[in-house]
Amino acid sequence: MTPVIRAFPALAFVLLCLSWGSTFLALKVGLQVLPPLLLMGLRFVLAGGVLLFWLWSKKQLRILKAWRQILPLACMMVVGSYGLMAWGARFISSGMAAVVSTVPISLGTLLFGVLLKQENPSFRKGLGVGLGCVGLLLLFSPAGLPAQQQGAAFLMCLGSLGYAWGSVQGRKVVQQFSVLEVSALQMLLGGLLLLVLSCVVESWQQVRWEALMHPDVAGSLLYLVSVGSLMGFVLHQLLLQVWAASRVASYTFITPLIAVLLGNLLAGETLNAGQILAGALMVLGARVSLQPDPAQKTVHQQT
């Protein structure tokens, strides 16, 4: 598949942005019937299980004995991040959920990378993080989200920062195994933990299990698993083989725009002026911070 991606990288990037940008609306559909932790647990158990089975069939599965190394990453990047995202998405629009869930990941990954000396600090990176922080402050001001939605958005931002921290900490683990192995086991472990947590804090007795057979709910779950987790992830990893990481990471300021557009067109969601300005500042901050340094541009062009 890599030769196809090398031939049509722009098309693969568009599909990546569409797949991840559209999952937030699919998530809102599933949350109308299923509790958030249960929905996310089912999503990642199915996605992780499918990917692990595929790796096993290709005799590329070596990571199972290292589950203790993966467990902390699963807690931060699946349980904390997606659990809080799904919980908060019940209270805010799908477009705004995409903004507060996606943009802080890119900003947080850069900030933590600099703090842990995995990234070189620069004025541009500082400016990008600063713009993102101003956008976040505006989002939580009276001009941004209503007071009753700010708590949910704040927890979603914390979950995104947990994902960013996990991605920085997980770089050492990825060096020992393939990215596919790490992500597959991470999704499976995180999904299992989400199901256990759901069993404790969410009342399964009130869940309408027959609703899983409803076309809307089944379609939502299938879309989250196939398009959001499997297709999106595979495209992301393949693009990393042909593009610079900073260029691939630009999806973080495109997917929120897609989510906002789809939410408006298909669900009638609207944003006020403060939310639009806050989102624009956060997206601009991510864009500025992810812009390659001149030296990196030169090296990339020479290669």
N, C-alpha and C positions, 0 to 999 in steps of 0.2 A: 504493500500500500504506500510505502514511503516514496517510490518513484512518481506515483500519481500526485502526492502532496508536493513534491519538488516541482512538478509541472504546473500545478494549479494551486499555489500556496494562498493566493488572495481569496480564491473560492473557499478553501478550507477555513480561512479566518472568518469569512462572512458566515459560514455555517456554524462555526464555534460561537460567534456572538449571537446569532439567532437562537441557537439551542439553549444557551445559558440565559439569554435575555427573556426568553419565553417561559422559562420554568416557574417564574414567580406568579404568573397568572394561573398556571396549572396547579401550583401549590394552593392558591386561594380557593380553587374549585374543590380540591380534596379536603381542605379544612372546614368546608361547610358541613361535612358529615363526620369525619374522623378526628379524634383528638390529635394535637400537633406532634407529641412525642411518639405516639403509635404510628402515625403516618410516616414520619421520618425513619422510625425503626424499621418498618416494612420496606421502605425505599432502599435503605443501605444494606439490609440483610440480603435482599434480592440482588442488588447490583454487585455487592461484594462476593456473594456466592457464585453468581454467573461468571464473574471475572476470574475467581480462583479456580473454578472448574475448567475454564478455558486454558488457564496457565498449566493446570495439572495435565490436561490432554496433550499439551505441547511439551510436556516434561520440562517445564521452566519454573517449577514451584519448589523453592528452597527455603522459604521464609517462615514456615509454620513454627519451627522451633524457636524463632526469635520473637514470639508474640509478646513477651514481656517488654521488649524494646518498643514495640508498636503501640502497646496499650496506652501510654501517656499521650501519644500523638492522637490516637482515636478519641480520647477524652476531650482534648482541646479542639481538634479540627472537625470532629463529627458531633459528639455529644454536646459540647458547649456551644459551638458555632451554629450548627444546623438546628439543634434543639431550641436554642433561644430565638433563632431566626423564625422558625415555624410558629413558636409561641407568640412572638410579637407580630407576625404577619396577620394575625386575626384582627388586629386593631387598627392597622394602617393600610393604605392602598398598596397594591402590588408594585407600582412604580416607585413609591417612596421606600418600600421594603428593599427593593433592588439597590437604591442609592445608599441606604444606611448599612446594608449588608456587604456590598461589593467594594465601594470606594475605600472604606477604612482598612480593608485587607491590603490593598496596594500601599497605602500610606503607612500602615503599621509594619508591614514587611520591610519597607525601606528604613523606617525609624529603628526598629529592632536590629536590623542588619548593621546599621551604623553604630549603635550602642555596643553590639557584640563584635565590632570590628570585622564584620564580614562584607561591609560596604564602605567605600571611601566617602567621607563627608564632603559636601560642596555647597556653595551658595544656592545653586539651582535646586538641589534636593531640599535644603532648608526652606526655600521659598515655596516649593510645592507642598511640603508638609504644613507650612504656615497657612497657606491658602485653604487647604483642607480643613484645618482646625477652625479657621474663621467661618467656613461654611457650616461646620458642625455647631458652633456657637450660635449662629443665626438660626439654624434649624431648631434649636432648643430654646429660642427666644419667643416672646409673644407673637412676633411676626411670622414664625415658622409653624411648627406643629401645635395643635391644640393641647392644652395641659393634660388631658386624659390620654393622649397618645404618646407623650414624651417619655413616660416610663418604659413603654414597650420598645420605643426606638433606642433608648439608652441601653437596654439589655441586649438588643440586637447588635449595637455597636461594640459592646463588650465581647459578645460572641465572636464578632469579626476580628477583633484584636487578639482573641485567643487563637483563632485560626492563623493569624499572621505570626504569632509567637511560635506556634507549633510548626509552621512551615519553615521558619528559620532554624529551630532546634532540630528539625527532622532532616536537615541536609546531610548530617553525618550518617544517618541510617540509610538514606538513599544511596550513599556511596558504597555501602556494603551489599545492597540488593538492587534489583531493577526497580524502576519507578512503578511499573505495573504491579509488581509483587507487593510493594509497600502500600500502595493505594488500595489494592484489593483486600488485603488483610485488615487495613485500617477501616475500610468501609464495613466489613463484616463484623469486626469487634465493636465498632461504634454503634452499628445497628442493633446488635445484641444488647449492648448496654442501654440504648434508648428504649428497647422493648421492656427490659427489666425495670427501668425507671418509670416507664409508662404504666406498668402493672402496679407500681407502688402509689403513684400520685394521681393517676387518671382512672376513673371508674370504668372498667371494661364491661361491667354489668349493664351500663347504659349505652354501650356502643351498639349501633345497629349493624351487626356483622353482615346481614343480608345486603346492606347498602354497597358492600364491596363488589357485588355483581351488577350494580347500576352502571350504565354506560359512562356517565359523567365521572363517577368516582374511580371505576376501574381504568378508564382512559387517563385520568389524572395521575394515578399511581404508575401506570405503564409508561406514561410520558416522562415522569420524573426519573424512573429507572433507566429507560432505554435512551431517551434523548438527553436528559439532564446529567445523569451519572455516567453512562457508558459511552454514548456517542460524543458528548462534550469532552469527556476526559481523554478519550483516544485521540480526538482531533488536537487537543491541547498538547499532548505528549508528542504527537507526530510533527506538529509545527515547531516545537522546541528543537527538533533535529535539523530543521532547514532555516529557521529564523533565529535572530538574537533573542534572548529571554526578555529584554526590555521591550522589543517590538511585539512579541506575543502578549506581554502583560498589558498592552494597550486595550485589551478587551475589557478591562475594568472601567474604562470611561466610555465604552460603547454599549455594553449590555444594559446599564441603567437607562440609557436613552431609549433602547428598544423596549424595555419593560414599561417605561412611562407611556410610550406611544401605543403599545398593545393594550395597556390598561385603559387608556382613553378611548381607543377605537372599539374594543370588544367588551369592556365592562363599564364604560361611562365614567371612569374615574377622573377627577379633576384635582389640580394643584393650585394653591394660591400663589401670589407673587413672591412672598417670602420663601416658600418652599422651593419655587423654581430658582430663585437667586441662590439659596443655600446649596441646592443640588448642583447648580452650575459652578459655584466656587469649589465644591468638593471634586467634581469631575475635572475642572481646570487644574486643581492642585495635583491630582493624580497624573494628569497629562504632563505637567511641568516636571514633576519629580521623576517620571519614567523616561523622560527625554534622554537619549544616550549622550554621554560626554563627548566632546570633540575628538578626544583620543580614541574612544571606543568606536566612534564612527569611522575614523581612519583605518583602524585595524579591521573592522568588519568589511569595509569596502575593498581592502587589499586581499582579503580572503575570499 
